Amino acid sequence: MTALTHSVFEVQKFKAGSYITIEGDRRRSEFYIILEGVVELLKINPENGNLSSQFLKKGDFFGVISAISGFPEIESAIAQSEVTVLAVKREKFGILIQKNPALAMKIIRSYSLRLRALDLIQSKAVSSSNLIYVEENEHIFRSAEQYLELGNKPLASYMFSTYINLTPNGKFVPVAQARLAQLPKVSFKSKTNQNVVHYYPNEIIFCEGEPGSQIFAIMEGEVKIVRLSGNTEIIMNILGPGQIFGEMALLDNKPRSASAIAVTNVKLAIISKLNFQVTTELNPKLMTKVISVISERVWTLYRKVINFYIADINLRFADMFLILAEQSHAKILPNSRFEYSVSPSELLQMMGLSDNELQNLIRFINLHSFMKQDRGKLVCTDLDVLERYVALNKQKQNKYRSS
């Protein structure tokens, strides 16, 4: 490899057959834009769990997810010919965005599409059937019915109300009104012309299937992101101050793919779709934050989807514990301790498993010295041992390298 320096990027050259990135690498802090040549990306296909490849050429970029998020690399990049790339360091990313906001929007749109695809794959992986909707917004009504069955009355109430508001002449309106008469009323915060909005614990910020035109930044408190998959409610994430959500509907004009619920008292800053690009061009730090958030979401959802293909339930548990620790940017070091913010039941929900697997989870914890329950909290006492356990058992199964 040879390199020429620039104030924002570095021009690097790779010989054919060279590895530019390697799956699992934690040390890299730069991403690449191809100037010349062909690069092959090797990664696990999230649709079937098998190894797959993709070929990139001039103008394509790779390595953004790991470089910006700081997470381990999820794919290997191999030069198929002599390759010239622009290498952009993480700390220079904001400067690049300020000089070229169009590139930032290209990255955002690319990864927002990838996130949507992963979300759909995850849904299919844990769902035994797919409903076919014959009326606009009927999916919101159906989801409300399912949440009612699952006992989540506030979210069911919000979704019935949303269905009625969006489809006042819909064929299920009488049923939705009857359901609402038996459910607690929910408040709809008026977010128009407001830059900041407050929510109380368990209040609904938005629901799955609802049209979206705003992005939210958490100033105070915690927000839970949940979605239905089949007959199961999955906790996608629990977000805290400084984190962003709602960016998907803002960027690709599609309905919300999940519901957002306040866990604590929450204070949110709001950016509307109308002023998003102008705001981000004037404030490259915000654009950097959005790309960082999307990169982290793609990485996390990709890892969680791949987790579905692990046959050994104990390895699935260990892999999910590792994913959650890495997602929280925990340092993977010998004797490093990590306390999880999810309960055993919530962990099973994240994995698309029922409470029937609770005994297996407890058995796994009791059998491995690097895991324990401490005052009701799940704790890893040594993340380095956990990581080595996952790596060793994945190698033994050779699960991800079948073709």
N, C-alpha and C positions, 0 to 999 in steps of 0.2 A: 504494500500500500504506500502511495506517495500523497503528499498534501501541500496545498498552498493556502495561506491564511488570508482572512478578510475580517473587517471589524465585526460583522454579524455572523458570517458563516465561514466554513473551511471547505475548500475544494479537495476532495479525496478521490484517489484512484485505486481500484481493486483489480487484481488479475483474475482471469476465469478460474472458477473452482474455489475462490476464497469465500470464507464465511464472514459476512458483514455483521450479522447479529446471530446470537445463539440462544435458543429457547432456555429459559431458566436463569439467564445472566442478570445479575442484580447491579452490576457496576456501571452500566452504560447510562449516560445522561445527555445523549444527542439523538436526533432523528435525521432522516435523509430524504432528499429530493433528487430523483434520478435526472442527470443531464445527458448521459450517453450510456448505451448498453442495455442488457436485459438482466433482471434479478428474479430469482425464483424464491417464493415464500413457501416454506414448509410448516404446516400446522395441523392440528387435529380438526377434522371437519365436524362442526357442532351438530350437523344433521344426522350423522351416523357413528361418530366416535372413531373413525378411521383417519389415517394419515392422508393429507391431501396437499396439493401444490397449486400455486397461482403465479402467473408470470407478469411482472411489471416492466414498464418501459419508460421512456422519456416523459417527464412531467408527473409521473406517479411518485407518491411518497410512502414511506414505511418507517416503523419504529416510533411513531408519535406516542402511542399509548403508553409504552414503558418509559420513554424518555420524559414525558410530561408528568405522568402519575408517580414515577419513581418505583413502580412495581416490577417484579421480575418479567423478563421478556416472555411472550406467549407464542412466539414463532421464530423460526430461523430463516435468515435471508442469505442466499448463496448467489454469487456472481456467476452468470451463465456465459458471459463474455467479458472482455475488458469493460469495466464499469467506471463511470465518473459520476460522483454525487456531490451535492451540497450538504454538508453536515452542519446542523444547527444545534448549538448547545442549549440546554434548558434555560440557563440564565439569560440567554440572548433572545429568547422566544418573544418576549414583549416588544423588543425593538423591531424584530422582523414583522410582527403584526402591525405595528404603527406604520411601517414603511409599505406593507403590502396586506391590507385588510382583506382583499379578495382571496388570498391564499388561506387566511384564517377561516373565512366562510366556507371555502371548499372543504377544508378539514372537518369543520363542524357538520356540514351536510353529509359528508361521506360516513362519518362515524355515527351520525344520528340514524342513517339508513341501516347501518350494521347493528345498531342497538335494537332497532325495530325488528330486524330479522331474528336476532337472538331471543328477543322477547317472545316472538311467535313460536320459535323452536321449543323454548322452555314450556310454553303453554301446552303444546302438543305432547311434550314428553310426560307430563303428569296428568293429562286429560284423556279419558277413555272415549270421549265422544265430542263432536263439534256440532254446536247448534247452528241451524241455518235460519237467519232472520229474514222475514218477509216484509217488515215495515221499518221505516227509518226510526232509529232510536229504540227499537224493540229490545236490543241487547241490554239497554240500561234497565228496562223493566224486568227482563229475565234475571239480570244480575241482582237486582233488588230482591226478587223472590228468593234467590239462592242465599243472599246474606241474611234474609229473614229466617230461613231454615237453619242457618249456622248460628243464629242467635245474636247477630250484630244489628240490633234494632236501630241505633242512630244512623249507620251507613245505609241501611235499607230505607229508612225514612227519607234521607237526603236523596237517594236515587229515585224513589217513587216521585218525590216532588220535582226533581230534575226532569224526569220523563214527562210529567204533566206539563211543565213549563215549556219544554222543547216541542212537544207534540200534543197540543191542547185538544185536537180532534182524533187522537189516536184510539185504536180499538180497545186498548187495555186501560184507558183512562178511568172508567168506572171501577174497575178492580183496584187500580192504584189508589183511587180516592177512598175506597172502602178500607184498604190496608192502612192508609194514613190516619184514618179516624181512630184506629186502635194503637197507633204508635206515637211515641213522644215527638213533639214538634221540633224541627231543627231550624236554626237561623242561617240565613244566607247573607254573608257579609257583602256589602256594596264596595267593590274594588275599583269602580270607575273613578278616574280623576284623583285617585289616592296613590301616594308613593309608599305609604306604610300602612299596614293593617295588623290588628291583634286578634289572636284566637285563644280561647280557653281550652283546657284539657278535654280531649275527645271530640272537639268540634271538627267538622269536615271542611277541608280547604277546597277540594274538588274531588270529583268521583270519576271512576273509569267510564269511558265512553262520552264524557262531557266535552263539548268544544272548548279549546284552550287558546288563549291569545295573550297570556302573561307568563313571565318567568319570575320565580320567587327566590330571594336570597334570605337565608335565616339570620336574623340579627340576634335573637334570643330564643332559647328553648329548643325542644326536640320535635321532629316530625316523623311520623311512621308512614312508609309507602307500602301499600298492600294491593294485591290484585287477585282475581279469581282465576283458577286454572282447573277446569272441570268442576268438580264439587268441592274443591279445596281452596281455602284462603291462604295465599302465600305472602309472608312478610318479605318484601323485596329489600328493604333497607330501613335503617333508623338514622336520621340525619340530625346534625347539630349545628351550632353557630358557625357562620362562614361558608356553609355549604349551600348549593343551589339545586333547585328541582323545578320540574315543569318545563324544562327546556325543549323536550321533544315535540310537544304540540306547537310550541312557538316557532320551531324551525321547519317542520314539514307539513303543516296545515292538516294534521290528522287529529282525531279525538284523543283525549287522554288515554294512555294505555294502562294506567293504574290509578288508585285513589290515594289521596294524601290526607292524613289525619293528625291533628295536634296531639302530642303525647303529654306535653306540659303547657304552661302558658307560653305562647309563641308570639314573637314580633317579627314580621316579614317585610322586607323591602320588595317593591314590585317594579318590574320593567315591562312595559307593554310591547307588543309586537310591532306597533307603528314606529316606536323610537328605538328599537333594539339595535339596528345596524348603525344608526347615527351615534347612539350612546357608546357603542363598543368602539367605533372609530375614534371618538373623542377620548375614550377611556380604555386604552389597550389592556389595562390590568383586568378589566371585566371580561374582555374577550378571552384573555389567557385563562381566567378562572372558569369560564364556560367550557373551554376546550379541556381543561384539567378535569372538570367534573365529568364530562362525557367520556374522556379517556378512562377514568376510574370506573365508570359504570360499565363500559364495554368490557374492560378487563375482568371485573367482578362477575358480570353476567356470563361471559364466556366460560370462566372457570366453573361457575355453578352449573352451567349446562353440561359441560364435560363431566362433571361429577355424577350426572345421571347414568353415565355409561360404565361406571365402576361396578363390577359384579359383587365384590366382597363388601358387605355392609359395614364391617369394621374399618376398612380402608376408606369408604365413603365418609364415615364419621370423622376420621382423622383428617382427610382432605378438606372437609368443610371447616373444621377447626382451624386449619392452616390458612384457608382462604380468608376467614373472618379476621384472623390476626394480621395478615398481610394487608387486608383492606383498611385496617386501622393504622397502618404504617408502623406496626410494632417491629422493633429490631430483632431479627432472628439471630440470637447469640446464645452460647452455652449458659444454662441456668437462668435465662431470661423468662420472667413470669408474665402471664397475660390473663387478665380477668375479663370474661365475656359479658356483654351487656344483655344477652338474650337468655331466656330460660330454656330448659330442655325441650319443653313443648314448642316454643318459638323456633328453636333450632330445627326441629322436625318439620315445622311448617315451611321453613326456608328451603328444605330439601324435598318438599312435596311428599312427605311421609305422614302417615297418620299416627295418632297416639298409641297405636298397637305396637309401634317400634320402640316405645319408651323403655321397656325392659332391656332390649338389645343395647340401647344407648347407655343405660346405667351399667350394664355388664361390661361394655367396652371401657367405660371410665374406671370401673373397679379393677379391671385386668391390667391397666397400663399405668405405671407409676408417674408418667408425665402429665396425667390428667387427674382431676379430683373435683368434688363439690365442696365448697367452703361457704358455710352459712347461706346456702341456697344458690350460690353463684357457681357457674362453671368456670374452672380455672385450669390453665395449662401452666405447669410448674417449670417447664423447660422447652422453649420453642425450638431450640436447635435439635433436640431429640425428636420432637414431633415432626419436624421437616425431614430428618433422616429416615424416620419410620415411613413417611409417605413416599419418599423417593425410592427406598429399598423395595417396598411392596409393589409399587407401580412397575418397577423393573422386573420383579418376579412374575407378575401377571402378564407383562408385556401387552397389556390391554390396548394401549394407545398406538401401537406400532403395527397393527394388523392392516392389511390392505384389502 
